[in-house]
Amino acid sequence: MRLNLPSIIVAAVLATVAANAQDIHVRVSPDSAGTTTSSDEFPAIQMALDHAPQPGVGGRLYLHLAPGVYHERVIVTQNRPRTTILGMGARPGDVVITASQNAKSAGGTFFSSTVEIYGGEFEADNVTFENAAGNTGQAVAITVRSDQSVFKHCRFLGNQDTLFADFGRQYYVNSYIEGGVDFIFGNAAAVFDDSEIHIIRPGYLTAQSRTSPGQTTGYVFRHVRITAADLGGKDFYLGRPWRPFSRVIFLSSEMPSSLSPQGWSPWSKGGSIQNAFYAERGSTGSGARLQPRLEGSHELSAEEAATFAPEQFLAGSDHWNPIEEAAKLP
């Protein structure tokens, strides 16, 4: 009998990979009696991240969060890639991760985050991320510096600087983001699909921080509904450039009447958006008045808008498809 050694070697390698691609499932509940020596049940999210077994090669760590309010600050480090947090409640508000640090109490904006995500390919579904500091200055609910990250059916609650979407490719779908000033900020390449963006006081939805025209970063909002609290007769803006080459696009999105007719704002009074790329296509609602928009903003053609579809804008050299990844979540 003649053995085909290359085929045997390939089969053995594939079998080894399959065996190592082991997912780890962990239950987290405030009522849990688990300890640091546990392997599948913990009373706190950070304890689970610190002490749960590592998945096999290609596997995922799944944290199944029981309904409740988790008063803790959470860090998903780089040595915890492929982590998925699943809220086990009936709705996102049933599982809340909350803290209330602000820039003053934490020693700076970037230390105020309730949750920080650094591990690649992070996913979350049916969870609320909150900074409860209120109108006290910069106070981040979540920092996301995870390439190929997906958030589905999630809520992000804060006031100023709610969501720091700062690095890598990020996809948000069927979610809710709330804040007042610069509450979606940073320099990630991020797409927000079929979500609600709610502004709670006169301010700015975005402060995107692209630093050069060659960077592939920017924020794309598709089929989002912008809603506003009672702003006392004052306006709000779609964004202002935290860095000079800021890039934000709204596609087929609903704008309320309290949106300023100029749509966008310079970073400071008397400034301009000449290096920023601010654009819309297919805006609807009482705030969709493109003609008075701030000089330097754009109305996209259908062909231009197509380049910002998530499958294209977030594809990268590895051809990542965020819509397919999101569909795998519950």
C-alpha positions in Angstrom: 0.0 0.0 0.0 1.4 3.4 -1.0 1.0 6.2 1.4 0.5 9.8 0.2 2.6 11.5 2.9 1.8 15.1 2.0 -2.0 14.4 2.2 -1.5 12.7 5.6 0.5 15.6 6.9 -2.1 18.1 5.7 -4.9 16.1 7.3 -3.0 15.9 10.5 -2.5 19.6 10.6 -6.1 20.3 9.9 -7.2 17.9 12.6 -4.8 19.6 15.1 -6.2 23.0 14.2 -9.8 21.8 14.6 -9.0 20.3 18.0 -7.4 23.6 19.1 -10.2 25.8 17.9 -12.0 25.3 21.1 -14.4 27.9 22.4 -14.7 28.7 26.1 -18.1 29.6 27.5 -18.2 31.3 30.9 -21.2 32.4 32.9 -21.0 35.8 34.8 -23.6 36.7 37.4 -23.7 39.0 40.4 -25.2 36.0 42.3 -22.4 33.6 41.3 -20.3 32.0 44.0 -17.4 31.6 41.6 -13.8 32.5 42.7 -10.5 33.2 40.9 -10.0 29.4 40.8 -13.2 28.9 38.8 -13.2 27.9 35.2 -16.8 28.5 34.0 -18.5 30.9 36.4 -17.6 34.2 38.0 -19.4 37.0 39.9 -17.7 39.9 38.0 -16.8 40.5 34.3 -13.2 41.5 35.0 -12.7 38.5 37.1 -13.9 36.3 34.3 -11.5 38.0 31.8 -8.6 37.7 34.2 -9.1 34.0 35.2 -11.2 32.2 32.5 -9.2 29.6 30.5 -7.7 30.7 27.2 -9.5 29.3 24.2 -7.7 27.1 21.7 -6.2 28.5 18.6 -9.0 30.1 16.6 -11.5 29.7 19.4 -13.4 32.4 21.2 -14.1 33.3 24.8 -17.8 33.8 25.4 -18.9 35.7 28.5 -22.6 35.0 29.1 -23.8 37.9 31.3 -26.8 37.3 33.5 -29.3 40.2 33.8 -28.1 42.8 36.3 -26.1 45.9 36.8 -22.4 45.4 36.9 -20.8 48.3 38.8 -17.2 47.8 37.6 -14.6 49.1 35.2 -13.6 46.5 32.6 -10.5 46.1 30.4 -10.3 43.6 27.6 -6.6 43.4 27.1 -4.6 42.6 23.9 -4.0 39.1 25.3 -7.8 38.5 25.2 -8.5 38.6 21.5 -11.7 37.0 20.1 -13.8 37.8 23.2 -17.6 37.9 22.9 -19.8 39.5 25.6 -23.4 38.3 25.4 -26.2 39.9 27.5 -28.6 37.2 28.5 -31.5 39.5 29.2 -34.6 40.1 27.0 -33.2 43.5 26.0 -30.0 45.4 26.1 -31.1 47.4 29.2 -31.2 44.2 31.2 -27.4 44.0 31.3 -25.7 47.2 32.2 -22.0 47.8 32.8 -21.6 51.1 34.5 -19.2 53.4 36.3 -19.1 57.2 36.8 -15.5 58.4 36.5 -14.9 61.7 34.6 -11.8 63.3 33.4 -11.2 65.2 36.6 -11.7 62.3 39.0 -9.8 59.8 36.8 -6.9 62.1 35.9 -7.8 62.6 32.3 -10.4 61.8 29.6 -8.7 58.6 28.5 -8.6 57.2 32.0 -12.4 57.8 32.6 -13.7 54.8 30.5 -16.1 52.4 32.1 -15.0 49.7 29.5 -11.8 49.6 27.5 -11.4 47.1 24.5 -8.0 46.4 23.1 -8.2 42.7 22.2 -8.8 42.2 18.5 -12.0 40.8 17.0 -14.1 41.8 20.0 -17.9 41.3 19.8 -20.8 42.4 22.1 -24.5 41.7 21.8 -27.5 42.9 23.9 -25.4 44.9 26.4 -25.5 48.5 27.8 -22.2 50.4 28.3 -22.7 53.4 30.5 -20.8 56.3 32.1 -23.1 57.7 34.7 -21.0 60.8 35.6 -23.6 63.1 33.9 -22.9 66.6 32.7 -19.5 66.9 34.5 -17.2 67.1 31.5 -15.5 64.4 29.5 -16.6 60.9 30.8 -16.2 57.9 28.4 -18.5 55.0 28.5 -16.4 52.8 26.3 -13.0 53.0 24.5 -12.8 50.7 21.5 -9.3 50.1 20.0 -10.1 46.6 18.6 -9.8 45.8 14.9 -12.7 43.8 13.4 -14.9 44.6 16.4 -18.7 44.2 16.2 -21.5 45.6 18.4 -25.0 44.5 17.9 -28.2 45.4 19.9 -26.1 47.5 22.3 -26.6 50.7 24.1 -24.0 53.4 24.8 -25.0 55.9 27.4 -23.1 59.0 28.5 -23.0 62.8 28.1 -19.7 64.2 26.8 -17.3 61.7 25.0 -19.6 58.7 25.3 -18.0 56.4 22.7 -14.3 56.6 21.9 -14.1 54.7 18.6 -10.4 55.2 18.1 -8.6 52.4 16.3 -9.2 49.6 13.8 -12.3 48.6 11.9 -15.5 48.7 13.9 -19.1 47.9 13.0 -22.2 48.9 15.1 -25.6 47.7 14.1 -29.2 48.0 15.6 -27.7 49.9 18.5 -28.4 53.1 20.5 -25.8 55.8 21.2 -26.6 58.8 23.5 -24.7 61.9 24.5 -24.4 65.6 24.3 -21.0 66.8 23.2 -18.5 65.1 20.9 -20.1 61.9 22.0 -18.7 59.7 19.1 -15.1 60.5 18.8 -11.7 59.1 17.8 -9.9 57.8 14.7 -11.4 54.4 13.9 -12.8 53.3 10.6 -16.4 52.7 11.9 -19.8 52.1 10.3 -23.0 52.7 12.2 -25.9 50.8 10.6 -29.7 50.9 11.4 -29.1 52.6 14.7 -30.5 55.5 16.8 -28.2 58.4 17.7 -29.7 60.5 20.5 -28.5 63.9 21.5 -29.5 65.1 25.0 -28.3 68.7 24.9 -27.0 71.3 22.3 -23.7 70.0 21.1 -22.0 67.8 18.5 -22.7 64.2 17.5 -19.1 63.4 16.3 -15.5 64.6 16.7 -13.7 62.3 14.3 -9.9 62.8 14.4 -8.3 61.7 11.1 -4.9 63.3 10.9 -4.0 63.0 7.2 -6.0 62.6 4.0 -4.2 59.3 3.3 -5.7 57.6 6.4 -8.6 55.1 5.6 -10.4 56.1 8.8 -13.7 57.9 9.3 -17.2 57.4 10.5 -20.1 56.3 8.3 -23.7 56.4 9.4 -26.2 54.4 7.3 -29.9 54.3 7.8 -29.6 55.9 11.2 -32.3 57.9 13.0 -31.1 61.0 14.8 -33.3 62.0 17.7 -33.0 64.9 20.1 -34.2 65.7 23.5 -35.8 69.2 24.2 -32.8 71.4 23.4 -34.5 74.6 24.6 -34.8 76.0 21.1 -31.1 75.6 20.4 -29.4 73.7 17.6 -27.0 70.8 17.5 -24.5 69.7 14.8 -23.6 66.5 13.1 -19.9 67.0 13.9 -16.8 69.1 14.2 -13.2 68.3 13.4 -11.2 67.2 16.4 -8.3 66.9 14.0 -8.1 68.8 10.6 -8.8 65.8 8.3 -11.9 64.6 10.1 -14.2 62.4 7.9 -17.9 61.7 8.6 -20.6 60.6 6.2 -24.3 60.3 6.7 -26.2 58.1 4.2 -30.0 57.7 4.0 -30.4 59.0 7.6 -33.2 60.8 9.3 -32.5 64.4 10.7 -34.7 66.2 13.2 -35.7 69.8 13.1 -33.2 70.9 15.9 -30.3 70.1 13.6 -28.5 73.4 12.7 -29.2 74.2 9.0 -25.5 74.4 8.5 -25.2 70.8 9.6 -21.5 70.9 10.6 -19.3 73.1 12.7 -15.7 74.2 12.8 -13.8 73.2 15.9 -13.8 76.7 17.2 -15.5 79.9 16.3 -14.2 81.5 13.2 -12.5 78.3 12.0 -13.2 76.3 8.9 -13.7 72.7 7.7 -11.6 73.1 4.6 -9.5 70.0 5.2 -12.3 67.8 6.7 -14.6 65.6 4.6 -18.1 66.0 5.7 -20.8 64.6 3.5 -24.4 63.4 3.1 -26.6 61.6 0.7 -30.3 60.8 1.0 -31.0 62.6 4.2 -34.6 62.7 5.3 -36.7 64.4 7.9 -37.3 68.1 8.8 -33.5 68.7 9.4 -32.5 67.4 5.9 -31.9 70.9 4.4 -28.7 70.4 2.3 -28.7 73.9 0.6 -27.7 75.9 3.8 -25.0 73.4 4.8 -21.7 74.8 5.9 -19.3 75.7 3.1 -16.9 72.8 2.5 -19.3 70.0 3.1 -20.5 67.7 0.3 -23.5 66.0 -1.2 -22.4 62.6 -2.5 -23.4 60.9 -5.8 -24.7 57.4 -5.7 -21.3 56.1 -6.9 -19.5 58.0 -4.2 -21.8 56.8 -1.5 -21.4 53.2 -2.6 -17.7 53.3 -1.6 -18.8 53.7 2.0 -20.8 50.5 2.2 -19.5 48.5 5.2 -18.4 45.5 3.1 -16.2 47.9 1.1 -15.2 50.6 3.6 -14.2 48.1 6.3 -12.9 45.3 4.1 -9.2 45.9 4.3 -6.6 43.7 2.8 -8.1 40.6 4.6 -11.6 41.2 3.0 -13.4 41.3 6.3 -17.2 41.3 6.0 -18.7 42.9 9.1 -22.3 42.2 8.0 -21.5 38.4 7.9 -19.8 38.6 11.3 -22.7 40.4 12.9 -25.2 37.9 11.5 -23.5 35.2 13.5 -24.5 36.9 16.8 -27.9 36.2 18.3 
